[in-house]
Amino acid sequence: MMNFVAILRYLGLNQFVLQARQSLIVRGLFPMLADPRHPAESTSATNESILKVALDHGKAMGIIKSHDRSFFPAMTKIVGTLGPKSRSVDSISGCLKAGMSVARFDFSWGDPAYHQETLENLKAAIKTTKKLCAVMLDTVGAEMQVVNKSETTVSLQADGQVVLTPDRGQDATSELLPINFDGLAKSVKKGDTIFIGQYLFTGSETTSVWLEVSEVRGQDVVCTIKNTATLAGSLFTLHGSQIHIDLPTLTEKDKEVISTWGVKNKIDFLSLSYTRHAEDVRQAREFLSKLGDLSQTQIFAKIENVEGLTHFDEILREADGIILSRGNLGIDLPPEKVFLFQKSALYKCNMAGKPAVLTRVVDSMTDNLRPTRAEATDVANAVLDGSDAILLGAETLRGLYPIETISTVGRICSEAEKVFNQDLYFKKTVKYVGEPMTHLESIASSAVRAAIKVKASVIICFTSSGRAARLIAKYRPTMPVLSVVIPRLKTNQLKWSFSGAFEARQSLIVRGLFPMLADPRHPAESTSATNESILKVALDHGKAMGIIKSHDRVVVCQKLGDASVVKIIELED
């Protein structure tokens, strides 16, 4: 039988062989001689198609690989706020598949029964999709609100006047707005700035209004309207720019919700709105410590004003993580200062090894299918600045495209992660930690360094508390970290139970960490290669998720007796 080259010669097509060979000296060109019976214009999907032959050839060469993005759209996590447009089982399932790993329940609106129904739908969606998701309860905190009992539309005209009154018995009108705070008149002075809006308010859109205090009249505050706006709904947020408000950070209403709804549902995270001092976090932790399982709930301090920014370092020491609420901060700070705070705060969180969450990135996607160019760049910069997670508020709560928004943000994050300067970040982190390193810090940094040097596809870390895995993630490895949480048997003298579920879910907000809850019968020290081995289970889990394949190298971090070990495994077929 004549071979392929012989056929070409027989047909007088020697010049094609010559051209193919001549491309072998050109950088980046890899020739392939096509069957002359298949024209280049072929669009057939059959085995004989020239395109399919070329694709098969590329796969055989190892330069074309199947790529499934359904499991890890990004290392950066996405927190989605569930609400009217995203509370059905189908919608939540779509959000989970798109990349949401933490569901936020905002108690500044809606009652516990409404949120409970949403949470039950979340549980059903988790079972259907088999996607793990953590629960975050967001408190109301020291938030001032305009009360519109009749829910009539309120139109405000620029250069007009409106009175803010603590008399809640009044109806909201274009001339009078009742508020939920009695002490506003004592807190403001002439010339102060106040913003009012329904969830989203920037002062430049027609659904939020910018007011300037012109007079304090007893308990009432008379304001000049700076822009024309229409307010619709039952509640509007009121924010005073750089004004100290004498309201508790954890209100009685917040405590009631946490001790009932929060305890019942064993919340993973508490978002402490309007955190202004470290004492706010300490008081919240003391309150949680008295509520059984909620003693394990992590507290994320939400920085929303200059007062919280002033005490940022001490708040960071006390909190388990930070949420940078850029909506309110964008009002309290001059626009040109916002990016400086963002970069500084994210750097401090990164060095402390505590998750940092950024808000208000794609506001326009509340009503549009695509973000603006500035918003897309903002998301990417958040990743490059060191953000662990992106929090979506109105975009998923009442936005028209919650699933598409999560998917879009995930894709932008994924692209930004590809150009993240891990080498520089690693050096800065090691320098900041200094010497001598603690035992765990040394193991974590060594695991990351080894994984990068050998181009490992994943780092597998066995942990009970989750601390070791979080330390590895602190060094921002370029590959996913599979956190295998080993349950521990514990008792409260009334019943026995296993720990681990909290620790697994709480890693869902940390960049690059992907948890797996191990069978408690398999100790973390296991080195067995049997099917029952915890390591084999972890490897199989990674293969099923599409992040580990044959011949990959994997870095494993585990305890062997009293020693911590980092080892490199090369997988076989």
Backbone torsions as a table, in degrees:
resi	resn	phi	psi	omega
1	MET	NA	134.2	179.5
2	MET	-72.8	138.7	174.9
3	ASN	-78.8	177.7	-172.0
4	PHE	-63.8	-43.1	-179.7
5	VAL	-63.3	-39.3	179.3
6	ALA	-62.7	-38.5	178.0
7	ILE	-61.8	-43.1	-179.3
8	LEU	-62.1	-40.9	179.9
9	ARG	-66.9	-41.0	-179.8
10	TYR	-59.7	-35.3	179.8
11	LEU	-84.2	-0.2	-179.4
12	GLY	75.7	31.6	-176.4
13	LEU	-111.1	32.8	-178.1
14	ASN	-56.3	-31.9	-176.2
15	GLN	-61.8	-28.7	-179.0
16	PHE	-71.1	-35.7	176.8
17	VAL	-64.1	-43.1	179.6
18	LEU	-61.8	-45.6	-179.3
19	GLN	-63.3	-38.3	179.5
20	ALA	-64.1	-45.5	-178.9
21	ARG	-66.7	-35.6	-177.9
22	GLN	-66.4	-24.9	179.2
23	SER	-75.6	-8.5	-179.1
24	LEU	-69.9	-14.0	-179.7
25	ILE	-95.5	-6.2	-177.4
26	VAL	-92.1	129.9	-178.7
27	ARG	-59.5	127.6	174.5
28	GLY	86.8	-6.9	179.7
29	LEU	-97.3	130.6	178.9
30	PHE	-128.5	104.3	-172.1
31	PRO	-76.5	155.3	172.9
32	MET	-146.1	128.4	179.5
33	LEU	-85.6	119.7	-179.2
34	ALA	-84.5	155.8	173.2
35	ASP	-68.5	121.2	-176.4
36	PRO	-62.8	-13.1	179.1
37	ARG	-77.3	-10.9	-179.4
38	HIS	-107.7	107.6	-179.7
39	PRO	-68.4	153.1	-178.3
40	ALA	-63.7	-22.1	-176.7
41	GLU	-80.3	-4.5	-176.4
42	SER	-57.7	136.3	175.4
43	THR	-119.7	9.6	-178.1
44	SER	-63.3	142.4	179.4
45	ALA	-97.7	10.5	-179.8
46	THR	-74.9	170.3	179.6
47	ASN	-61.2	-24.2	-178.0
48	GLU	-85.2	-4.0	-178.0
49	SER	-63.2	135.7	178.6
50	ILE	-60.6	-34.0	-179.5
51	LEU	-68.6	-43.5	-178.9
52	LYS	-66.3	-38.2	177.6
53	VAL	-59.9	-42.9	179.8
54	ALA	-65.1	-42.2	179.3
55	LEU	-64.6	-42.4	178.0
56	ASP	-62.6	-39.2	178.5
57	HIS	-63.0	-43.6	179.1
58	GLY	-63.7	-39.1	178.0
59	LYS	-66.1	-40.3	179.0
60	ALA	-63.3	-33.2	178.8
61	MET	-78.7	-13.0	-179.9
62	GLY	83.4	13.0	-179.4
63	ILE	-100.1	-7.6	174.3
64	ILE	-123.0	125.0	-177.7
65	LYS	-128.4	144.7	173.4
66	SER	-67.6	140.6	-176.4
67	HIS	-134.3	113.2	179.6
68	ASP	-104.1	112.7	-177.1
69	ARG	-96.1	6.4	-175.1
70	SER	-71.0	-21.0	-176.0
71	PHE	-92.2	-47.6	-178.0
72	PHE	-126.7	78.8	178.7
73	PRO	-63.5	-25.9	179.1
74	ALA	-162.7	157.2	172.7
75	MET	-78.1	-30.8	177.8
76	THR	-72.8	133.4	-175.2
77	LYS	-86.6	160.1	179.8
78	ILE	-125.4	124.6	175.7
79	VAL	-100.1	121.2	-179.5
80	GLY	-109.4	133.9	176.9
81	THR	-88.8	122.7	-177.4
82	LEU	-90.4	136.4	-177.9
83	GLY	-162.4	-156.2	-174.3
84	PRO	-50.5	-38.2	-176.1
85	LYS	-93.6	1.4	-174.8
86	SER	-146.3	36.8	-175.2
87	ARG	-115.2	-6.3	176.8
88	SER	-76.1	160.4	-179.8
89	VAL	-60.5	-42.4	-179.6
90	ASP	-64.0	-44.4	-179.5
91	SER	-63.9	-44.6	-179.4
92	ILE	-65.9	-39.4	177.2
93	SER	-59.4	-42.0	177.6
94	GLY	-62.9	-39.5	178.8
95	CYS	-65.0	-41.7	179.2
96	LEU	-64.7	-44.0	179.4
97	LYS	-66.0	-31.2	-179.1
98	ALA	-75.6	-17.7	176.4
99	GLY	131.2	2.4	178.0
100	MET	-69.5	129.5	-180.0
101	SER	-118.2	-13.4	176.3
102	VAL	-133.1	130.7	177.2
103	ALA	-102.3	125.0	-177.7
104	ARG	-102.0	132.7	177.4
105	PHE	-113.3	111.2	-174.4
106	ASP	-93.6	110.1	-176.3
107	PHE	-88.8	12.7	172.8
108	SER	-75.8	-7.4	173.3
109	TRP	-149.5	160.1	179.2
110	GLY	77.4	148.6	-179.9
111	ASP	-97.2	168.2	-178.0
112	PRO	-57.3	-35.5	-179.3
113	ALA	-63.9	-40.2	178.5
114	TYR	-63.2	-46.2	-179.5
115	HIS	-69.0	-31.1	178.3
116	GLN	-65.7	-40.9	178.1
117	GLU	-62.1	-41.2	177.7
118	THR	-63.3	-41.5	-179.0
119	LEU	-65.5	-38.2	177.1
120	GLU	-62.7	-38.1	176.0
121	ASN	-65.2	-36.9	176.8
122	LEU	-62.0	-44.5	179.8
123	LYS	-60.7	-40.8	178.8
124	ALA	-64.9	-39.9	179.6
125	ALA	-66.4	-36.7	178.8
126	ILE	-63.5	-42.2	178.8
127	LYS	-65.5	-39.9	-177.8
128	THR	-68.4	-45.1	-174.5
129	THR	-89.0	-16.9	-174.7
130	LYS	59.2	35.3	176.5
131	LYS	-109.2	127.5	179.1
132	LEU	-73.6	140.5	179.7
133	CYS	-146.2	134.3	178.3
134	ALA	-90.9	163.8	-178.6
135	VAL	-117.8	129.1	177.6
136	MET	-117.7	126.9	174.7
137	LEU	-99.2	122.9	-179.4
138	ASP	-103.6	118.5	-177.0
139	THR	-76.5	164.9	175.6
140	VAL	-78.2	-46.3	178.1
141	GLY	66.8	-154.4	-176.7
142	ALA	-81.6	54.7	-177.4
143	GLU	-99.7	127.2	175.4
144	MET	-89.9	142.6	-177.4
145	GLN	-136.5	147.5	170.4
146	VAL	-89.4	129.7	-176.8
147	VAL	-99.5	120.0	179.6
148	ASN	-118.6	82.3	-173.6
149	LYS	-59.2	-40.8	-176.3
150	SER	-79.9	-11.7	-179.4
151	GLU	58.1	27.4	175.9
152	THR	-78.0	151.6	178.2
153	THR	-71.6	132.4	-178.9
154	VAL	-111.4	119.5	179.3
155	SER	-103.2	128.5	179.6
156	LEU	-119.3	132.7	-177.0
157	GLN	-105.5	138.2	179.0
158	ALA	-56.8	142.3	178.9
159	ASP	74.5	-1.8	174.7
160	GLY	-83.8	-175.4	178.8
161	GLN	-125.6	149.2	176.7
162	VAL	-141.8	145.2	-177.9
163	VAL	-106.4	129.8	174.0
164	LEU	-96.9	120.8	-175.6
165	THR	-127.3	144.6	176.4
166	PRO	-80.2	0.8	179.5
167	ASP	-76.7	95.9	-175.8
168	ARG	-72.3	-11.0	179.6
169	GLY	-73.9	-15.3	-179.2
170	GLN	-79.5	153.0	173.8
171	ASP	-87.9	146.3	178.3
172	ALA	-73.7	128.5	178.2
173	THR	-135.5	-179.1	178.5
174	SER	-69.4	-17.0	-179.0
175	GLU	-106.6	-18.6	-173.4
176	LEU	-141.2	128.8	178.2
177	LEU	-125.3	110.9	176.9
178	PRO	-73.7	140.4	-178.6
179	ILE	-124.3	165.2	-174.3
180	ASN	-94.5	16.1	-174.7
181	PHE	-131.2	123.3	-176.3
182	ASP	-80.0	-19.5	-171.4
183	GLY	-100.5	15.8	-177.6
184	LEU	-62.4	-40.4	-177.7
185	ALA	-61.1	-30.9	179.6
186	LYS	-81.1	-17.2	-173.9
187	SER	-95.2	-20.7	-174.9
188	VAL	-111.8	165.5	176.1
189	LYS	-140.9	168.8	-179.3
190	LYS	-58.0	133.6	179.2
191	GLY	97.2	-13.5	178.6
192	ASP	-67.0	155.1	-177.6
193	THR	-107.1	135.5	178.2
194	ILE	-129.7	137.1	176.8
195	PHE	-116.3	140.4	178.7
196	ILE	-133.4	136.4	177.4
197	GLY	-172.8	168.2	177.4
198	GLN	-94.3	94.7	176.9
199	TYR	71.2	-59.6	178.1
200	LEU	-98.4	124.6	175.0
201	PHE	-150.5	126.1	-179.3
202	THR	-126.3	-11.4	-177.6
203	GLY	88.3	-6.5	-178.2
204	SER	-116.4	-6.9	-179.4
205	GLU	-103.1	163.5	-174.3
206	THR	-80.3	-3.0	178.6
207	THR	-104.4	8.0	175.8
208	SER	-139.6	156.0	-174.5
209	VAL	-130.7	145.0	-179.9
210	TRP	-110.0	122.3	-178.2
211	LEU	-116.8	151.1	174.0
212	GLU	-123.3	127.5	-178.3
213	VAL	-66.3	123.2	179.4
214	SER	-108.5	-22.5	-177.7
215	GLU	-165.2	143.5	172.5
216	VAL	-107.9	121.1	-174.3
217	ARG	-123.9	93.0	-175.6
218	GLY	65.3	-121.9	177.4
219	GLN	-91.6	-3.8	-179.3
220	ASP	-94.3	151.6	177.8
221	VAL	-121.5	119.5	179.8
222	VAL	-92.9	128.6	-175.9
223	CYS	-126.3	149.3	172.1
224	THR	-93.6	132.3	-178.4
225	ILE	-82.5	126.2	-175.2
226	LYS	-95.8	-19.5	177.8
227	ASN	-147.1	148.2	178.1
228	THR	-71.9	133.1	-178.0
229	ALA	-153.7	158.8	176.1
230	THR	-123.6	120.4	-179.2
231	LEU	-102.7	128.1	-179.2
232	ALA	-130.2	141.7	179.5
233	GLY	120.9	-177.0	-176.5
234	SER	-93.7	-25.7	-178.3
235	LEU	-135.5	137.6	173.6
236	PHE	-125.6	135.2	176.4
237	THR	-72.4	139.7	177.0
238	LEU	-119.4	126.5	-178.2
239	HIS	-129.1	124.9	176.4
240	GLY	-95.8	124.4	-177.2
241	SER	-71.8	118.8	178.7
242	GLN	53.6	43.4	178.2
243	ILE	-118.4	127.0	178.4
244	HIS	-77.3	124.6	-179.6
245	ILE	-109.5	124.4	-176.5
246	ASP	-85.3	68.3	176.1
247	LEU	-126.9	145.3	179.1
248	PRO	-67.8	147.1	178.5
249	THR	-68.8	-41.0	176.3
250	LEU	-109.1	100.4	-175.4
251	THR	-78.3	168.8	177.6
252	GLU	-61.6	-36.8	177.8
253	LYS	-63.9	-42.3	177.7
254	ASP	-60.3	-44.8	-178.9
255	LYS	-62.1	-38.7	179.3
256	GLU	-65.4	-43.5	-179.9
257	VAL	-64.4	-43.7	-178.4
258	ILE	-64.8	-45.3	-175.6
259	SER	-73.2	-15.1	177.4
260	THR	-108.3	-73.3	-176.9
261	TRP	-63.6	-43.4	-177.8
262	GLY	-64.7	-44.9	-179.9
263	VAL	-66.6	-43.6	-178.6
264	LYS	-58.3	-37.8	-174.2
265	ASN	-104.3	5.4	176.1
266	LYS	47.2	61.5	-175.7
267	ILE	-59.8	143.8	-178.8
268	ASP	-85.3	-36.7	-176.9
269	PHE	-132.3	143.2	171.1
270	LEU	-114.5	116.9	176.0
271	SER	-89.0	109.0	-174.8
272	LEU	-89.4	94.6	-175.6
273	SER	-64.5	145.8	176.6
274	TYR	56.0	41.8	174.6
275	THR	-67.2	125.2	-176.5
276	ARG	-119.1	-22.3	-178.3
277	HIS	-142.5	159.1	176.5
278	ALA	-62.0	-30.6	179.8
279	GLU	-62.1	-31.1	176.9
280	ASP	-59.5	-42.7	-180.0
281	VAL	-69.1	-42.1	-179.7
282	ARG	-61.9	-42.2	179.4
283	GLN	-65.5	-40.5	178.3
284	ALA	-64.2	-40.3	-179.8
285	ARG	-67.8	-38.3	177.2
286	GLU	-63.2	-39.8	178.8
287	PHE	-64.8	-44.5	-179.8
288	LEU	-65.8	-33.4	-176.9
289	SER	-63.3	-19.8	-179.4
290	LYS	-92.4	2.4	-173.6
291	LEU	-113.0	41.5	174.0
292	GLY	61.2	-117.8	-175.6
293	ASP	-61.1	-24.7	-177.7
294	LEU	-70.2	-4.5	174.2
295	SER	-63.8	-20.9	178.2
296	GLN	-90.4	-10.2	-178.3
297	THR	-62.4	131.9	179.4
298	GLN	-84.5	140.9	-178.4
299	ILE	-103.4	121.7	175.0
300	PHE	-105.3	115.5	-179.8
301	ALA	-76.6	125.5	-179.0
302	LYS	-97.0	111.5	-178.6
303	ILE	-89.7	114.4	-172.3
304	GLU	-125.0	-6.6	-178.6
305	ASN	-149.9	175.5	-176.7
306	VAL	-63.6	-32.4	179.3
307	GLU	-61.9	-43.0	176.9
308	GLY	-69.0	-35.2	178.9
309	LEU	-65.9	-38.3	-180.0
310	THR	-62.4	-34.9	-177.6
311	HIS	-105.5	26.3	-172.8
312	PHE	-58.2	-45.9	-174.8
313	ASP	-61.2	-43.1	-178.7
314	GLU	-73.0	-32.6	175.9
315	ILE	-65.3	-42.3	-179.6
316	LEU	-60.6	-38.1	179.7
317	ARG	-63.6	-33.9	-175.6
318	GLU	-88.5	-33.3	-173.0
319	ALA	-82.8	159.5	175.2
320	ASP	-85.3	-19.1	179.2
321	GLY	-168.7	171.9	-176.2
322	ILE	-127.9	137.7	170.3
323	ILE	-114.2	119.3	178.9
324	LEU	-90.7	100.9	-177.0
325	SER	-83.3	87.7	-170.9
326	ARG	-72.2	-16.2	178.1
327	GLY	-62.4	-57.2	179.2
328	ASN	-71.3	-36.4	178.2
329	LEU	-62.7	-34.0	179.0
330	GLY	-65.9	-18.5	176.5
331	ILE	-90.5	-41.2	-178.5
332	ASP	-71.0	-32.4	-177.8
333	LEU	-101.9	149.7	170.4
334	PRO	-61.8	142.4	-176.7
335	PRO	-51.2	-36.9	-176.5
336	GLU	-72.6	-9.1	-179.1
337	LYS	-99.7	-13.9	-173.8
338	VAL	-60.7	-45.3	-176.9
339	PHE	-65.9	-32.6	179.5
340	LEU	-65.1	-43.9	178.0
341	PHE	-63.2	-43.9	-178.6
342	GLN	-57.9	-51.0	-178.2
343	LYS	-63.7	-42.0	-179.1
344	SER	-66.3	-45.5	-177.7
345	ALA	-66.0	-42.8	-180.0
346	LEU	-64.6	-40.2	178.2
347	TYR	-61.0	-44.7	-179.1
348	LYS	-64.4	-40.0	177.3
349	CYS	-64.1	-43.9	179.4
350	ASN	-59.5	-46.6	-178.3
351	MET	-67.7	-30.5	178.3
352	ALA	-81.5	-9.7	-178.8
353	GLY	70.8	30.7	180.0
354	LYS	-116.5	137.1	-175.8
355	PRO	-60.5	139.2	177.3
356	ALA	-119.7	128.6	-177.5
357	VAL	-117.5	133.6	-177.4
358	LEU	-111.2	139.9	-179.9
359	THR	-114.6	172.7	172.7
360	ARG	56.3	65.7	-178.8
361	VAL	-111.2	-34.3	-177.6
362	VAL	-130.0	56.4	-177.8
363	ASP	-53.6	-38.7	-175.1
364	SER	-65.0	-21.5	-179.6
365	MET	-75.0	-1.8	171.9
366	THR	-61.4	-34.6	-178.0
367	ASP	-121.4	-7.1	-175.6
368	ASN	-126.0	152.9	-177.0
369	LEU	-79.4	-19.3	-179.6
370	ARG	-125.5	145.1	175.8
371	PRO	-78.5	164.9	173.9
372	THR	-75.0	165.2	177.7
373	ARG	-60.9	-39.3	-179.8
374	ALA	-64.3	-39.5	-179.9
375	GLU	-68.4	-41.7	177.9
376	ALA	-60.3	-42.1	177.8
377	THR	-66.2	-36.6	179.7
378	ASP	-63.3	-42.5	178.0
379	VAL	-61.8	-46.4	-180.0
380	ALA	-61.2	-43.0	179.7
381	ASN	-65.7	-33.0	176.8
382	ALA	-61.3	-41.7	178.1
383	VAL	-66.3	-46.1	-178.8
384	LEU	-66.9	-28.5	177.8
385	ASP	-75.7	-17.0	176.2
386	GLY	113.9	18.3	-179.8
387	SER	-69.1	138.8	176.5
388	ASP	-82.8	-35.1	-175.2
389	ALA	-148.4	155.6	174.8
390	ILE	-111.0	127.8	179.3
391	LEU	-101.1	123.6	177.3
392	LEU	-102.3	124.4	-177.7
393	GLY	-101.2	-99.2	-178.8
394	ALA	-60.0	-26.8	-177.9
395	GLU	-58.0	-35.5	178.6
396	THR	-107.0	-25.5	-179.1
397	LEU	-64.8	-54.4	-178.1
398	ARG	-128.8	7.2	-179.8
399	GLY	-70.6	157.5	-176.9
400	LEU	-78.4	-20.5	-173.5
401	TYR	-132.4	63.2	-176.2
402	PRO	-61.6	-43.4	-177.5
403	ILE	-68.3	-45.2	179.5
404	GLU	-63.5	-35.4	179.2
405	THR	-64.3	-46.8	178.8
406	ILE	-61.1	-44.5	180.0
407	SER	-62.3	-43.6	-179.3
408	THR	-64.6	-45.5	179.3
409	VAL	-62.5	-40.3	178.2
410	GLY	-61.3	-41.6	179.8
411	ARG	-66.8	-39.5	178.7
412	ILE	-64.9	-43.8	178.7
413	CYS	-60.0	-43.8	-179.2
414	SER	-60.2	-42.3	178.8
415	GLU	-65.9	-41.6	-179.5
416	ALA	-64.8	-36.1	-179.8
417	GLU	-63.3	-28.1	-179.5
418	LYS	-66.6	-26.1	-178.1
419	VAL	-110.3	9.8	177.1
420	PHE	-65.1	130.4	-176.6
421	ASN	-81.4	81.5	-175.9
422	GLN	-66.7	-36.2	-178.1
423	ASP	-61.0	-47.1	179.3
424	LEU	-65.9	-42.1	-179.1
425	TYR	-62.1	-43.9	-179.0
426	PHE	-59.6	-45.7	-179.4
427	LYS	-63.3	-41.1	179.5
428	LYS	-64.2	-39.5	-178.4
429	THR	-68.4	-44.9	178.9
430	VAL	-61.5	-41.9	179.2
431	LYS	-64.3	-40.1	-179.4
432	TYR	-66.5	-40.7	-178.9
433	VAL	-65.4	-38.0	176.9
434	GLY	75.6	-174.4	-179.1
435	GLU	-127.4	149.9	-4.5
436	PRO	-75.3	142.1	175.6
437	MET	-73.5	155.1	171.7
438	THR	-70.8	164.2	-178.6
439	HIS	-57.6	-49.9	-177.4
440	LEU	-65.6	-39.8	-179.3
441	GLU	-64.1	-39.4	179.4
442	SER	-65.2	-43.3	179.2
443	ILE	-63.5	-44.3	-177.6
444	ALA	-62.7	-48.1	-179.1
445	SER	-66.4	-35.7	178.8
446	SER	-66.9	-39.0	179.4
447	ALA	-62.5	-42.1	-179.7
448	VAL	-68.3	-44.7	179.8
449	ARG	-60.3	-44.6	-179.8
450	ALA	-63.6	-43.1	-178.0
451	ALA	-62.1	-38.7	179.8
452	ILE	-71.7	-40.4	-178.3
453	LYS	-64.7	-38.2	-177.3
454	VAL	-96.3	5.4	-179.0
455	LYS	54.5	49.9	178.7
456	ALA	-68.0	149.7	-179.9
457	SER	-84.6	-21.9	-178.3
458	VAL	-160.3	153.9	170.9
459	ILE	-110.0	127.3	176.9
460	ILE	-106.2	125.0	-178.1
461	CYS	-123.7	123.8	174.8
462	PHE	-88.2	130.1	-175.9
463	THR	-151.3	152.4	175.1
464	SER	-105.3	-41.5	-177.9
465	SER	-93.7	-17.3	-175.8
466	GLY	91.2	-8.2	-175.6
467	ARG	-66.3	-42.7	-178.7
468	ALA	-62.2	-42.6	-179.9
469	ALA	-66.0	-39.7	178.4
470	ARG	-65.2	-35.1	178.2
471	LEU	-66.9	-38.3	176.7
472	ILE	-63.8	-44.9	-179.8
473	ALA	-63.4	-27.2	179.0
474	LYS	-58.5	-31.5	-178.6
475	TYR	-87.5	8.0	172.3
476	ARG	51.1	59.2	175.9
477	PRO	-62.6	153.9	-178.3
478	THR	-79.5	-10.4	180.0
479	MET	-113.0	160.1	179.3
480	PRO	-63.5	151.1	173.9
481	VAL	-110.3	114.9	178.7
482	LEU	-88.1	107.6	-176.8
483	SER	-90.9	106.2	-179.8
484	VAL	-92.1	104.1	-175.6
485	VAL	-86.9	120.7	-179.2
486	ILE	-92.8	115.4	-179.2
487	PRO	-64.3	149.4	175.0
488	ARG	-118.3	143.2	177.7
489	LEU	-81.5	129.9	-179.7
490	LYS	-139.2	164.1	-179.6
491	THR	-142.8	149.7	173.2
492	ASN	-110.5	21.4	-179.5
493	GLN	74.9	-1.5	176.2
494	LEU	-114.3	-34.5	179.5
495	LYS	-153.5	158.2	176.5
496	TRP	-97.3	145.9	177.1
497	SER	-154.3	165.1	178.4
498	PHE	-103.0	138.7	172.2
499	SER	-87.5	173.3	174.2
500	GLY	126.6	-35.1	-177.2
501	ALA	-64.0	-44.9	177.6
502	PHE	-58.3	-50.6	-176.0
503	GLU	-60.3	-38.4	179.9
504	ALA	-66.8	-49.0	-177.8
505	ARG	-66.8	-33.5	-176.9
506	GLN	-70.9	-15.7	175.8
507	SER	-81.0	-6.3	-178.2
508	LEU	-73.1	-4.1	178.3
509	ILE	-108.5	-0.8	-177.7
510	VAL	-96.9	131.2	-178.1
511	ARG	-57.3	128.2	173.3
512	GLY	82.7	-6.8	-179.1
513	LEU	-94.1	130.1	178.8
514	PHE	-130.2	109.7	-169.7
515	PRO	-84.2	156.0	174.2
516	MET	-144.3	126.1	-179.7
517	LEU	-89.8	118.3	-174.7
518	ALA	-80.4	160.7	172.8
519	ASP	-68.5	125.5	-176.6
520	PRO	-63.2	-12.9	178.6
521	ARG	-78.1	-10.2	-178.5
522	HIS	-105.8	109.6	179.9
523	PRO	-69.7	152.7	-178.6
524	ALA	-65.6	-21.3	-177.0
525	GLU	-83.1	-2.4	-176.1
526	SER	-59.0	135.3	175.1
527	THR	-121.9	7.6	-178.0
528	SER	-63.9	142.2	178.9
529	ALA	-97.0	10.2	-179.8
530	THR	-73.1	170.0	179.2
531	ASN	-60.8	-23.6	-177.7
532	GLU	-84.8	-8.1	-177.7
533	SER	-63.1	137.7	179.3
534	ILE	-63.8	-33.1	179.7
535	LEU	-68.0	-42.1	179.9
536	LYS	-65.5	-38.5	177.6
537	VAL	-60.7	-42.4	179.6
538	ALA	-65.1	-41.6	178.4
539	LEU	-65.0	-42.3	177.9
540	ASP	-63.1	-38.6	178.3
541	HIS	-62.9	-43.2	178.7
542	GLY	-64.4	-38.0	177.9
543	LYS	-66.6	-41.3	179.7
544	ALA	-64.5	-30.8	-179.6
545	MET	-83.3	-9.1	176.4
546	GLY	87.0	13.5	-179.3
547	ILE	-104.5	-8.5	177.6
548	ILE	-128.6	135.8	176.4
549	LYS	-138.2	173.1	-178.0
550	SER	-56.8	142.8	177.6
551	HIS	72.7	4.2	174.5
552	ASP	-72.2	156.4	171.2
553	ARG	-101.3	139.6	-177.7
554	VAL	-129.6	133.9	175.4
555	VAL	-98.6	128.0	-178.2
556	VAL	-115.2	131.7	178.6
557	CYS	-118.4	115.2	-176.8
558	GLN	-151.2	167.8	177.0
559	LYS	-96.6	136.6	172.7
560	LEU	-123.8	99.8	-174.0
561	GLY	68.0	-124.2	178.9
562	ASP	-92.9	-2.4	-175.9
563	ALA	-102.7	148.1	172.4
564	SER	-101.6	133.2	-172.6
565	VAL	-126.2	138.1	171.0
566	VAL	-112.6	120.2	-179.7
567	LYS	-130.8	155.6	-178.6
568	ILE	-112.5	128.7	-179.2
569	ILE	-118.1	134.5	173.2
570	GLU	-107.8	120.4	-173.6
571	LEU	-78.1	146.3	175.7
572	GLU	-99.1	-178.9	178.0
573	ASP	-62.1	NA	NA
